[in-house]
Amino acid sequence: MTELRTTALHDRHEALGASFTDFGGWLMPVRYTSDLAEHHAVRTAAGLFDISHMAEFRVTGAQAAAFLDYALAGAISPMKSGKAKYSLVLAESGGIVDDVIVYRLAEDRFLVIANAGNRDAVATALAARVGAFDVEVEDQTDELALIAVQGPVARAVVEATAGIADVEPSFADLGYYAWSEGTFQGEPLFVARTGYTGEDGFELLVPNASAPALWDALLAAGEPLGLVAAGLAARDTLRLEAGMPLYGHELSLDVVPAQAGLGRVVATGKEDFVGKDGLAGSAPDAPVLVGLASEGRRAGRAGYAVFDGADAEAPVGEVTSGALSPTLGHPVAMAFVSPAAAEPGTQLFIDVRGTRIPATVTALPFYRRNS
């Protein structure tokens, strides 16, 4: 049995009484106190997440942009330095190897952040696509720690954190899906205004050695503002409310971007990229991802069948993620259903342990912050 990896913050999580789970081969905190309390803290104040299990790749060289145009589904060359972009790594078939965020650091330098469980798959895909491009791909995952501060008071927390200095652009001036550089206790600090909760927030990338002190400083600055440490359970219900896909649930090698509502991410006008031919041959009647909202307290879960009638025999789809929404107070789910059943307002039924629960097809996201 492979031993689970731990982040540079593992001792801090143990000291806070965290419960742990295996996530992508890493031993990660699933909760510290209560799933609900941590979820509500992010919606009303702020949550502190260790996301150091994410994978980081530096892509450098004179042809770095052209390489990423070919290796990824999106248009990377037009990006300006200082900006970030959501993109996809596709297989030749058009299926999704992973979803990633790309940061343009300079004309010839990029940072690509991938999901923990797909680190090897992304590393293999990028290496195989280098070919004759004048580019170098370096996996820096083992050297770096990533900490997220998410919630309405996230900016106030990072601005009050002792040891953070020289952030330019400032936290206040940093736009969404953009990044800054600064220092923490004299060491390099990379700041991205991105996140996975549906709230405003920042993701802070530092060398592993700096991570424990940064975690402590963020907690100290944030506790008077309502910040709490938050685990993967809260992160999952937050991203579900925000309609954000999770690899292995909404995204996989068997799913093409358009099925998951990500057709806009693909720059189909590019002359060539891995997966372009596969996408051209994808089935027009393939299941598509929808939101499902229902009443009561019984929520559909991943793998539950979806029907188009209370007595229908054949399912029209399957739930990929579901939970009782802490913010909205009713069950929500994402599911792949046949295109004929995907129109918003359509009434479907989720089989919840033998009982057909009515659910209405709903446009994603379920939750959207006010500002």
C-alpha positions in Angstrom: 0.0 0.0 0.0 1.4 3.4 -1.0 2.0 5.7 1.9 0.0 8.9 1.8 1.9 12.1 1.4 1.5 15.0 3.8 1.9 18.8 3.2 4.3 21.1 5.0 1.3 22.1 7.2 0.4 18.7 8.5 1.6 19.4 12.0 -0.5 22.5 12.1 -3.6 20.5 11.1 -2.9 17.9 13.8 -2.6 20.7 16.4 -6.0 22.1 15.3 -7.6 18.6 15.8 -8.3 18.0 12.1 -9.8 14.8 10.8 -8.0 13.5 7.8 -8.8 11.7 4.5 -7.0 10.4 1.5 -7.3 12.9 -1.4 -5.4 12.3 -4.5 -2.7 10.3 -2.6 -2.4 13.0 0.1 -3.4 12.9 3.7 -5.5 16.1 3.9 -7.7 17.7 6.5 -11.4 16.9 5.8 -12.7 19.1 8.8 -11.4 20.7 12.0 -14.7 21.3 13.9 -17.9 21.1 11.9 -18.5 20.9 8.1 -21.4 23.3 8.5 -19.5 25.8 10.7 -16.6 25.9 8.2 -18.9 26.3 5.2 -20.8 29.1 6.8 -17.6 30.9 7.9 -16.5 31.0 4.2 -19.8 32.4 3.1 -20.0 35.0 5.9 -16.4 35.8 6.9 -13.4 33.7 5.6 -11.9 30.2 5.6 -8.3 29.1 5.5 -7.5 26.1 3.3 -4.3 24.1 2.8 -4.3 23.3 -0.9 -0.7 22.3 -1.1 -1.6 19.0 -2.7 -2.2 20.8 -5.9 0.4 20.3 -8.6 2.6 23.2 -10.0 4.4 23.2 -13.3 6.7 26.0 -14.5 6.8 26.3 -18.3 9.6 28.4 -19.7 11.3 29.1 -23.0 11.0 31.2 -26.1 8.1 29.1 -27.4 6.4 28.6 -24.1 3.2 30.3 -25.2 3.0 28.4 -28.5 3.6 25.2 -26.7 0.7 25.8 -24.3 -1.5 26.8 -27.2 -0.8 23.3 -28.6 -0.8 21.4 -25.3 -4.0 23.0 -23.8 -7.5 23.6 -25.1 -7.5 27.4 -24.5 -5.8 30.3 -26.3 -2.8 31.0 -24.1 -0.7 33.3 -26.4 -3.1 36.3 -26.1 -2.8 36.3 -22.3 -1.1 39.3 -20.8 1.6 39.0 -18.1 -0.1 39.3 -14.7 -3.2 37.4 -15.7 -4.6 33.9 -15.1 -6.8 31.7 -17.2 -8.8 28.5 -16.7 -8.0 25.9 -19.3 -8.1 22.1 -20.0 -5.6 19.4 -20.8 -7.4 17.2 -23.3 -6.6 13.7 -24.6 -6.5 13.0 -28.3 -10.0 11.7 -28.0 -11.2 15.1 -26.7 -11.8 13.8 -23.2 -10.5 15.8 -20.2 -7.2 14.8 -18.7 -7.5 17.6 -16.2 -8.7 21.2 -15.7 -5.9 23.7 -14.9 -5.3 27.3 -14.2 -2.5 29.0 -16.2 -0.7 32.1 -15.0 1.4 34.2 -17.4 4.5 35.2 -15.4 6.4 36.9 -18.3 6.6 36.7 -22.1 8.4 33.3 -21.9 7.3 32.0 -18.4 4.1 30.4 -17.2 2.8 28.6 -14.1 0.3 25.8 -14.6 -1.6 24.6 -11.5 -3.2 21.1 -11.8 -5.2 18.9 -9.6 -3.4 16.7 -7.1 -4.7 13.4 -8.3 -3.8 14.2 -11.9 -0.3 15.4 -11.3 1.3 12.4 -13.0 -1.2 12.5 -15.9 -0.6 16.2 -16.5 3.2 15.8 -16.2 3.1 12.9 -18.7 0.9 14.8 -21.1 3.0 18.0 -21.1 6.2 16.1 -21.5 4.8 14.1 -24.5 3.7 17.4 -26.2 7.0 19.2 -25.9 8.3 17.8 -29.2 10.3 20.3 -31.1 9.1 23.3 -29.1 11.8 25.4 -27.4 10.4 25.0 -24.0 11.2 23.4 -20.6 8.6 22.0 -18.3 9.5 21.7 -14.6 7.4 20.0 -11.9 7.8 22.2 -8.8 5.1 20.6 -6.7 7.4 19.1 -4.1 9.0 22.5 -3.4 5.9 24.7 -2.9 3.0 25.1 -0.5 -0.3 26.7 -1.5 -2.7 28.3 1.0 -6.1 29.7 0.2 -8.0 32.5 2.0 -11.6 32.6 0.8 -14.6 34.6 1.9 -16.0 38.2 2.1 -13.3 39.4 4.4 -10.5 37.5 2.7 -8.8 40.8 1.5 -9.0 42.3 5.0 -7.3 39.1 6.3 -4.4 39.1 3.9 -3.9 42.9 4.3 -3.6 42.5 8.1 -1.2 39.5 8.0 2.1 40.3 9.6 5.1 39.5 7.5 3.5 40.0 4.1 5.1 42.9 2.3 5.8 44.5 -1.1 2.7 43.0 -2.8 2.4 44.6 -6.3 -0.2 45.1 -7.5 -1.7 45.5 -4.0 -4.4 43.2 -2.7 -6.9 46.0 -3.3 -5.8 46.6 -6.9 -5.5 43.0 -7.9 -8.2 41.9 -10.3 -10.0 38.6 -10.4 -8.0 35.9 -12.2 -4.8 37.9 -11.9 -1.7 37.6 -9.7 0.8 39.7 -7.8 4.3 39.1 -6.3 5.5 40.1 -2.9 7.3 38.7 0.1 6.5 36.9 3.3 9.2 37.3 6.0 11.6 38.2 3.2 10.9 35.0 1.1 9.1 35.0 -2.3 5.3 35.1 -2.2 3.1 34.6 -5.2 -0.5 35.9 -4.8 -3.4 34.8 -7.1 -6.9 36.2 -6.8 -8.6 32.9 -7.6 -10.4 30.2 -5.7 -12.8 27.3 -5.7 -15.6 28.4 -3.3 -17.7 31.0 -5.2 -16.3 33.7 -2.9 -13.7 36.3 -3.3 -10.3 35.2 -2.1 -6.6 34.7 -2.6 -4.3 31.8 -3.1 -0.8 32.2 -1.7 2.1 30.2 -3.0 5.3 30.0 -1.0 8.3 27.7 -0.5 7.5 24.8 1.8 9.8 26.2 4.6 7.7 29.4 4.7 4.3 27.7 4.9 3.9 27.0 8.6 4.7 30.6 9.6 2.4 32.0 6.9 -0.4 29.7 8.1 0.1 30.9 11.7 0.2 34.6 10.6 -2.9 34.3 8.5 -4.8 32.7 11.4 -3.6 35.3 13.8 -4.7 38.1 11.5 -8.0 36.5 10.6 -9.4 35.1 13.8 -10.7 38.6 15.0 -12.4 38.9 11.6 -14.1 35.4 11.7 -11.6 33.4 9.8 -11.5 29.7 10.6 -9.4 26.8 9.2 -11.6 24.8 6.8 -11.3 21.3 5.4 -12.1 19.4 2.2 -15.7 18.7 3.3 -16.6 22.4 3.4 -14.6 23.0 0.2 -16.7 20.4 -1.6 -20.1 21.9 -0.6 -18.9 25.4 -1.4 -17.7 24.4 -4.9 -21.0 22.5 -5.5 -23.1 25.5 -4.6 -20.9 27.6 -7.0 -21.4 25.0 -9.7 -17.7 24.3 -10.1 -16.7 20.9 -11.5 -14.6 18.4 -9.6 -12.4 16.0 -11.6 -13.5 12.4 -11.2 -17.1 13.6 -10.7 -18.1 16.1 -13.4 -14.8 15.8 -15.4 -13.1 12.7 -16.8 -11.5 11.2 -19.9 -15.0 10.1 -20.9 -16.3 13.7 -20.8 -15.7 16.3 -23.5 -15.8 20.0 -22.6 -19.1 20.8 -24.2 -20.8 18.1 -22.1 -19.7 19.7 -18.9 -20.6 23.3 -20.0 -17.0 24.1 -20.7 -17.2 24.5 -24.5 -16.3 28.2 -24.1 -12.9 27.2 -22.7 -11.9 25.5 -26.0 -10.3 27.8 -28.6 -11.7 26.0 -31.6 -10.2 28.6 -33.9 -6.6 27.5 -33.1 -4.9 25.8 -36.0 -4.0 22.8 -34.0 -4.1 21.5 -30.4 -4.2 18.1 -28.8 -7.8 16.9 -28.8 -9.1 19.0 -31.7 -9.8 16.1 -34.0 -11.4 14.1 -31.2 -13.8 17.0 -30.4 -14.8 17.1 -34.0 -16.1 13.6 -33.8 -17.9 13.8 -30.4 -21.5 12.6 -30.2 -24.1 15.3 -30.4 -26.5 13.3 -28.2 -24.1 12.7 -25.4 -25.3 13.5 -21.8 -24.8 17.0 -20.6 -24.2 18.5 -17.1 -27.1 20.2 -15.4 -27.9 21.5 -12.0 -30.8 19.9 -10.0 -32.6 21.6 -7.1 -35.1 19.8 -4.9 -37.0 20.3 -1.7 -36.9 18.6 1.7 -33.7 17.3 3.3 -32.8 14.2 1.3 -30.0 14.9 -1.2 -29.0 13.0 -4.2 -25.4 11.7 -4.1 -22.8 10.7 -6.7 -24.0 7.7 -8.6 -27.7 8.0 -7.9 -29.9 7.5 -11.0 -32.0 10.3 -12.5 -35.4 9.6 -14.1 -37.8 11.7 -16.2 -40.9 10.3 -14.4 -41.8 9.0 -11.0 -42.5 5.6 -12.5 -40.1 5.6 -15.4 -38.1 2.4 -15.8 -35.0 3.6 -17.6 -32.8 6.4 -16.1 -32.1 9.5 -18.2 -29.0 10.4 -16.2 -26.8 10.1 -13.1 -25.9 12.4 -10.3 -22.2 13.3 -10.2 -22.2 15.5 -7.0 -24.9 16.3 -4.5 -25.5 17.6 -1.0 -27.9 19.4 1.2 -26.8 23.0 0.5 -25.8 24.7 3.8 -26.3 28.2 2.3 -29.6 27.6 0.5 -31.2 25.1 2.9 -32.3 22.6 0.3 -30.7 19.8 -1.7 -28.7 20.6 -4.8 -26.9 18.3 -7.2 -25.1 18.2 -10.5 -25.9 15.4 -12.9 -25.3 14.3 -16.5 -28.6 13.8 -18.2 -29.8 13.3 -21.8 -30.0 16.5 -23.8 -33.8 16.0 -24.1 -34.1 16.3 -20.3 -31.6 19.2 -19.8 -33.9 22.3 -20.3 -34.0 24.5 -17.2 -37.3 24.1 -15.4 -37.7 20.4 -16.5 -38.9 18.2 -13.6 -36.9 15.1 -13.1 -36.6 12.6 -10.2 -33.6 11.4 -8.3 -33.7 7.9 -6.9 -32.6 8.4 -3.3 -32.3 4.9 -1.8 -35.4 3.6 -3.5 -37.5 6.8 -3.3 -38.0 9.1 -6.3 -37.3 12.6 -5.1 -38.6 15.4 -7.5 -35.8 17.7 -8.7 -35.9 20.7 -11.1 -33.3 21.3 -13.7 -31.6 24.6 -12.6 -29.1 26.8 -14.3 -25.7 26.7 -12.6 -24.4 28.1 -10.3 -26.8 27.5 -7.5 -25.2 30.3 -5.5 -23.6 33.6 -6.6 -22.1 36.1 -4.3 -23.5 39.6 -4.2 -20.3 41.4 -5.3 
